[in-house]
Amino acid sequence: MLAIVFTGFALCIAGAIGVSRRMVVSSECEMFGRLWTRAVLSEYDIHLLDDYSIMAYFGNDDEVTAKLNSYLKYSTQGRLGAHIKGANADLTGYELGDPANFRKALRLGFTVNAASEIINGRGREYRDLDTGEGFDEEGRVINNPVVIDTLPSRGTGGSVSGEELTERAKSAGGESGLHGILAGAGSEVLLLEKCFDNHVTKSDDKDHLLVNEWEYVIRGSTDDEVNYRAVRTALFIARNALNLAAIYKDPAKVEMIVAVSESITPGPLGLATQLLIAEAWAALETEEDLEDLYHDRRVPVLKSPGQWKTDIASVLESDKVKDKLDDESKKLLEENGEELSGLSGKLSTVTQFSDGLNYDEYLMIMIASLNDNIRLLRIMDLIQINMKYRYYADFNMMEYFTGVRFTIEANSKSHEFEDAYK
């Protein structure tokens, strides 16, 4: 009987030891697993963080699994005495190339009050590339089909028309209006402000493959010049429409246009001449506006008479008017040119003003007007392009991850771990 008691007691002790060993193995797996998730996440790419405030690490399922198994072997060898099958990583759903993950990573790196920071002041530098009429020789074209095909946007179409910019600009006449437009774009706007160049201003002294990066977000072409010209055309259309509206809101200008038209085209055809002069005047003023914008000066959205820079004499001397007049009207214009030019003295003009929007702000309105997904994908394109250009020729966002997920098999029990940057 005593032998039976001792045997039973020994079996209970052995069972308790076995259970304790399993609990220790489970506890240590949990402890090490949490440690290893942070070890994997700690290997974030320093260039992504320094340049774009984005935390992500390079890898794939097999590489992370191999890394975890090496950790497991080192940590458990000769200690647990358990049946360890190994680790298995599954990173699906954490790809930086996924727009949802990229947006989360972006919000971690940038504050939510992006629009306020931009409006309250900027730290950008004027580039002085050209007058806006030509195109500098720094522009580049991306021709490599592999680079193009692996871009996050993959050629997704979409842009902002001059007409749309006109309507959005009308609601941005003041600081509060611009703030309202930019607030919806949030951290994406701040990223563009802090990290990317446009034709007029630059963000930093780092190497950028494209000269016109903001323009790329708006147009999406891999040809730098195409992006530049598309944005310039949209700006011209918008400013021309706004200047034409300003002309018809100014009784003095309308009266002058009517008087000049009747002098050079008497009769019913005078109405067509009125339209011609008004459109030519708006276009001439728009050219002056673009020159100001490309010199990093401000241009009011809807101008007051005192902010007008051109006069009727300049309009009458322009080829835009002369080429569209018939012979009789041209003759009358030449005969009465001096008298008609004198009419311009009745309008006071002011060429220096501080209110309005600059080139950056006009472009920000266009960028904020884009479809959210298109805007985000093209920003991702720029990061991938610059990372290839600066650091890794084979950089691909789909090979970088913002989180980790894996399981450890120990003593026929699965221990699951998952973590991400916070």
ZANUTOR-771494 format. One record per atom (N, C-alpha, C): x, y, z. Coordinates in steps of 0.05 Angstrom, whole numbers, plus 5000, padded with zeros to 4 digits. Layout:
N
XYZ/...
***
This chain:
422
501749765000/500050005000/501750255000/503950235017/505750465018/507150514991/507850294977/509050324950/507150444930/504550364933/502550484915/502250784920/502250864945/502051144952/504451304941/506851204946/509151344936/509151364905/508351144892/508251144863/506251354853/503951364866/501951564858/502951844862/504251884885/505352144891/507552224871/509152034863/511252084843/509952164816/507852014809/506452084784/505252364784/504152434807/503052704809/505252914806/507452864819/509753054816/510653074787/510852844774/511752844746/509752994729/507152944734/505153094719/505253394723/505653464749/505853754755/508353874742/510453724742/512853824728/512353864698/510953664686/510353684658/508653924651/506553964668/504854194664/506354454668/508054464688/509654704693/511554764670/512754544659/514554584636/512954704612/510554594608/508954704585/508154994590/507555054615/506855334621/509255514618/511555414626/514055574622/514555624593/514255404577/514755424548/512855624536/510255604544/508255784533/508856074541/509656114566/510156384576/512656504562/514656344559/517056444546/516556494516/514956334503/514256384475/512756644472/510956694491/509456954491/511357184495/513157154514/515057364520/516957424497/518057204486/519957234464/518457334439/516057244434/514557324411/514057624410/513257734433/512958024434/515558174430/517658064440/520358184436/521158174407/520557954394/521357924366/519758094347/517258144353/515658334336/516958604336/517958694359/519258954360/522058944347/523258714348/525858684335/525558714304/523458594294/522958624265/522158904258/520459024273/519559304268/521759504271/523759434288/525959624293/527859654269/527559474249/529259484226/528059664203/526759874211/525560064192/527760194175/526960274151/528860394132/529360684141/531860744147/532561004158/532161224137/532461164111/532161374090/529261444087/527461254088/524561314087/523761494111/524861434134/524261594158/525361874156/527861894148/529162154147/527962334126/527462224102/526462384080/523462434080/521962234090/518962264087/517462204113/518962164135/517662114161/515861874161/516561674145/514961424142/516561194153/515361034170/516660804182/515660544168/517560404156/516960144142/519559994140/519459734140/521859574137/521759404112/524059334102/524259164077/524158874085/522758714069/522658424074/520558284058/520158024065/518057864054/517557634074/515557474068/514757254087/517157074093/518556984072/520756794076/523056914092/523757164086/525957294100/525357344130/522957434135/522157474163/521957214178/520857004164/520756744177/523456634184/525356664166/528156574171/529356724195/528756984196/529857154217/528657064244/526057014244/524656924269/525756654278/526156474259/527256214267/529956224279/531556414269/534256444280/534056564309/532156744313/531656844340/530756614358/528956454347/527756234363/529856034371/531555964352/533655774358/535655874379/536356124377/538256244396/536956264424/534356334425/533156374451/532256124465/531755904450/530655664462/532555434464/534855454450/536755234450/537755174478/537254924487/538254834513/536754954537/534455084532/533155214554/530355104558/528755094537/525955014541/525654714541/527254564526/526954284525/524254204515/523154364496/520354314486/520454244457/518154164446/518054104418/517254364403/519254484391/518954734376/518954674346/516754734333/516654694304/517754924288/517755164300/518855394286/516755614283/517555824269/515756054265/514856074236/512656204232/511556244205/510456524202/511656684185/510856964182/508856994159/506957174163/504957244142/504557544143/505857684124/505757974123/503558094106/501857924096/499658014078/497958224093/497458444079/495758654090/497358884102/500058854103/501659064115/503559194094/503059154069/504759274048/504559574048/506859714047/506860004046/505560094019/505759923999/504559993973/501559993973/500259893994/497359903996/496660194005/494960333989/494360613996/493260654024/491760464035/490760494062/492960484082/494960304078/497260284096/499060534094/499360624069/500960864065/499761104079/497161134076/495761364089/496161354119/495961114131/496361084160/499261154168/501161064152/503961124157/504461424155/503161554136/503461834132/502361994156/500061914165/498862054188/500462014214/501961794216/503661764239/506061964238/506962024214/509262194211/508762494210/506162564203/505562844200/503162924217/503063164226/500963254243/498363294227/496163294241/493563314227/492863604220/494263804232/493664084226/495464184203/495664024182/497464084160/496664344146/494164394141/493264634127/494064884142/493664884168/494365114185/497365174183/498964974184/501865014184/502765134157/501565054135/502265154109/501465444106/499065514115/498065784112/499565984130/500265884154/501566064173/504466124166/505565984147/508366034139/509665794126/511665844110/512965614096/515965654097/517365444094/520265454094/521465384067/520065454046/520965374019/522665594006/524165513987/526065703974/525265743945/525366003937/524666073909/526865973891/526165843868/528065713851/529065893828/527366073818/528166253796/529066093771/527465893762/528165733739/527865883713/525566013710/525066163685/522666353690/521766483669/519566673671/516866543669/516766283664/514266153660/513466123631/514966253613/514366243585/515666003571/517965923581/519465703569/519665463588/521565303584/521965073601/524965023605/525764993630/528664963636/529664693626/532264663624/533364423613/533764203634/532964253659/533364053680/531163833679/528963893665/526763703665/527563423654/526463223665/527162943657/524662793648/525162583634/523062403625/523762123635/521761983647/522161703656/521261523633/523161383622/522561203599/522760903606/523960833628/524360553635/521660423640/520760233624/518160103628/517859963654/519959853665/519759723691/519159923713/520560153712/519960353732/517060453730/516160493705/513460593701/511360393710/511760143702/509859933709/509659863738/511759923754/511659863782/510960103799/510260323787/509360553802/506660493815/506260583840/503660533853/501260623838/501460843823/499060933808/498660783782/500860663771/500760513746/499260663724/499860923722/498761083700/495861163704/494861153729/492061233734/491561513724/489461553708/488861813696/487461993715/487062243707/485662433723/487262683727/485962913725/487363173729/485263373738/486063633738/484263853745/484264043722/481964113713/481664293690/481864583700/482464763680/482565043687/479865143697/477665043686/474965123694/474465053723/475364803731/474964713758/476664883777/479164943769/480865113785/479565383789/478265493768/476965753770/474865753792/473165543793/471065533813/472165493841/474165323844/475365283870/476865533880/478165673862/479665913869/477866133880/475466143869/473566353878/472966323908/472866073917/472266033946/474766053963/477066113951/479566123966/480666413966/478866603963/479766883962/481066973987/480366854010/481566934035/482966704048/484266754071/485766544085/483966324094/481566394105/479766184114/478766004092/478366124068/477565964045/479665764037/482165854036/484265674028/484565454050/484365534075/484565334096/482465114093/479965194086/477865004082/478464804060/479664904038/480264734016/482464534022/484464634037/486764464043/486364264066/484464334083/484064174107/483363884101/481863844079/481063564072/483363394063/485563514053/487763364044/489663284067/489563434089/490963354113/493963314110/494863084119/497763024120/499063014092/497462944072/498562934045/499563204036/498063414043/498863684036/501463764050/501663694075/504063764090/506463604079/506063354071/508263204059/509263344034/507463434016/508263573992/509763823999/508763974019/510064224026/512864184037/513263964053/515763924066/517763774049/516863604030/518663414017/518963433987/517263583973/517263573944/517463853932/518663873908/519064123894/516864173874/516664433866/515064503842/516664683825/515564793804/517064953785/518165213797/516765313818/517465573829/519065553855/518365363872/519665343898/520665063903/522665033920/523664763927/523564733957/523364483966/522964423994/525664384009/527664273995/530164204008/532364193988/534764103996/537064083979/537663793970/535763613976/536163343967/535863313937/536763083927/536563033898/533662943892/532563073871/529863003862/530062933832/528962713824/529062633796/527462823779/525062883787/523363073771/523563353782/523563543764/523663823772/520963913783/518863833769/516163923774/514463703788/514963673814/513663453828/510763513835/510163753844/507363823849/505763803823/507063883802/505663873776/505263583768/507063403776/506663113770/504163013785/503763103809/501363013824/498863103810/498963343798/496563443784/496163303757/498263263742/497963163714/498562863712/500662763726/501262483726/502862373703/504162553688/505762453665/508662403674/509962203662/512762153669/514662333653/513462523638/515062733624/514762993640/516963093650/516963333667/515763573652/516363603626/515463833611/512463813607/511363573603/508463543599/506963633624/507963563647/506763653672/506863953675/509164063669/509464353671/507464503653/507364423628/505564563609/502664523615/501964283625/499064233631/498164413654/499864453674/499164623697/499164913688/501064993671/501065273662/498565333646/497665143629/495265183614/492865213632/492665043653/490465053672/490465323687/492865413694/493065673708/492165903689/492965883664/492166093645/489166103642/487865873638/484965863634/483565973659/484465893683/483165993707/483466293711/485966383708/486466673712/485066833690/484966733665/483666883644/480666913650/479366693659/476566713666/476066903689/477766893709/477367073732/477867363724/479767413706/480267693697/478067793679/476867613663/474667693647/472267773664/471867623686/469667683704/470267953718/472768013724/473468263737/472968503718/473468463693/472968673673/470068743673/468268543671/465468603669/464168703695/465668663717/464768773743/465569063747/467369163730/468369433732/467069613712/465169783720/463769953701/465570133684/467770223696/469570403681/470870253658/471670003662/472869843641/470869783619/468469713628/466369643608/465769893591/465470123604/464970373589/467170433569/469670393577/471870443559/471870243536/471369993541/471269793519/469069863499/466769953509/464570023491/465370263474/466670463486/467370703472/469470643450/471470473457/473570403438/472270243415/470570063421/469369893401/467670053381/466170243391/464570413373/466270593356/468670653365/470470823349/471770673326/472370413330/473770273309/471970083293/469570023304/467669853290/464869953295/464070163281/461370283284/459270083275/456870103287/454669933277/454369683293/452769503283/452169253297/454569073303/456669093286/458968923290/460669013314/459969243325/461469343348/461269153372/459069003374/458868813397/460968593395/461568503371/463568293368/466368413376/466768663369/469268793375/469568833406/467268893419/467368913448/468268653461/467168433451/467868173462/470868113457/471768183432/474568133425/476468293443/475768543448/477568713464/477568613493/475168543503/474968453531/476568193535/476368013516/477867753518/480867803515/481567983497/484468033493/485568173518/483968353530/484968493554/485268293577/483368113580/483567913601/486067733596/486567663571/488767483565/491467633570/491567893563/493968043568/494568073598/492468113613/492768133642/493567863654/492567653642/493267383651/496167323647/497267413624/500167373619/501867513641/500967753649/502267893671/501967733697/499667623701/499167463726/501067223727/501367083704/503066853704/505966923709/506767153698/509567243703/509967293733/507967413746/508067453775/508167183790/506466993782/506466733796/509066593793/510266603769/512766463765/515166613777/514666843787/516766993803/515966993833/514266803840/513566763869/512167003881/510667153864/509067373875/506167293877/504667453891/501767383895/500067513874/497867373867/495967473848/493167443860/491667663863/488967643874/487167463858/485367333871/483467153857/481667323840/480167503852/478467693837/479467973842/480568093821/481968353824/480068583827/480868783843/479569033844/480769213823/479469433816/480569613795/483469703802/484069743827/486669843835/488869633832/488069383828/490069163826/490569093797/489369233778/489669173750/492369273740/493769113723/496469193715/496769283686/494869223669/495069303641/492969513634/493369643611/491569853603/490469793575/488569963566/487269913541/489169953517/491170133521/493070183500/494669933493/495469783513/496969543509/495269333494/492669343500/490869153487/490669213457/490269473451/489869553423/492369513406/494669503419/497169463405/497869173402/496368993415/497068713414/496068583389/497468383380/496768233356/494068083359/493368013384/490967863389/488468023380/488668283381/486468453372/486768513342/489168603334/489568683306/488968463286/489868213293/489567993274/486667913269/484867993288/482067903285/480268123275/481368373271/479768593260/479668583230/477468673218/477368693189/478968943180/479268983154/480969193144/479969473152/477369503151/476269763158/476669833187/476369633204/476769683233/479769743239/481569593224/484369643228/485069933220/483870033198/484370303189/483470503210/481070463221/480070653241/481670643266/482670403273/484370373296/486970533293/488170523269/490570673264/490070973265/487771063254/487171343253/486571463281/485371303297/484571393324/486271283347/488471163339/490171023359/491071203382/491971443375/492971613396/490771703416/488471763404/486171853421/485171623438/485071383426/484071153442/485971073464/488571093458/490571023478/490371213502/489571463496/489371663517/487171593537/485271433529/483071353547/484171193571/486371063567/487370893588/488271053612/488771313608/489571473631/487371523651/484871463643/482671493661/482471273682/483971053678/484070833697/486670833712/486470843738/488970823754/489670533758/492270473755/493170203758/495270183780/495269963795/497269913816/498569653810/501269663807/502669413799/503769263823/503769383847/504769243871/502569193890/502168943898/500168873918/500968623933/499968603957/500868373974/498768163978/496168233972/494068033977/493867843953/492467623957/492167423936/493567163942/493866993922/495066733925/497666723908/499666573918/502066533902/501866263887/503966203872/503965963855/503465713872/504865693895/504465453912/501565413919/500265633926/497465613936/495465553913/495965673890/494265593867/494565293861/497065193862/497464903857/496264733879/496364833904/495264683926/492164653922/490964863912/488064853906/487564633886/489164623865/488864413844/489364133856/491364113873/491963843885/489763753903/488763943920/486563873938/483963813923/483763903898/481363853882/481463573869/483763453868/484063183856/482462973871/481762763858/480662523871/482662433893/481662363916/483462293939/485362073932/484361863919/486061633912/488161703892/487461863872/489361943851/491562103864/490862293881/492862463894/494762293911/493562103926/495261943944/497161763928/496161633906/497761453890/500061603877/499661843868/501761993854/503862093874/503062153899/504962213920/506661973925/505461733926/506861483930/508861443907/507961513882/509761493859/512261653864/511961903873/514262083877/516161973897/515161863919/516961743939/518461513927/517061333912/518461103900/520561193880/519861393864/521761503844/524261613857/523861773878/526161903891/527861703907/526461503919/528061293934/529761133914/528761083890/530360943870/532661123862/532061383858/534061563848/536261623869/535561633894/537461703915/538961463927/537561243931/538661023948/538660753935/536260653927/536060373918/534860363890/536360263871/535260253843/532860073841/532559873859/530359683857/528259733879/528159973890/526160033911/523359993900/521759853916/518959803909/517359813935/515259973936/513660003961/512359743969/511759573950/510459323957/512359123972/514859193973/516859023987/517559144015/516059354023/516359474049/513859444065/514059404091/511759334107/511559514132/509059564140/508559734163/507759574188/507759314186/507059144209/508058864205/507758694226/508758414224/506658234237/506357994226/504657794237/505957524234/506057354256/507257094254/506156914276/506656644272/505856444292/508256284300/508256184325/510356004335/508955744344/509955524333/508855254341/510655134363/509555104387/511054984409/509254804425/510254544428/508654354443/505754324433/505554324406/502954284392/501054514397/502054744405/500454974410/501455214393/499555354381/500355584364/500155844380/502355994379/502456254391/502456464369/500456634368/500156834347/501057114357/502457254340/503457524346/502957704323/502157954329/501758154309/502158434320/503558594306/504058874315/504659044291/504359304295/504859494273/505959754285/506959934268/507960194278/505560354288/506060484311/503860644323/504860924329/
***
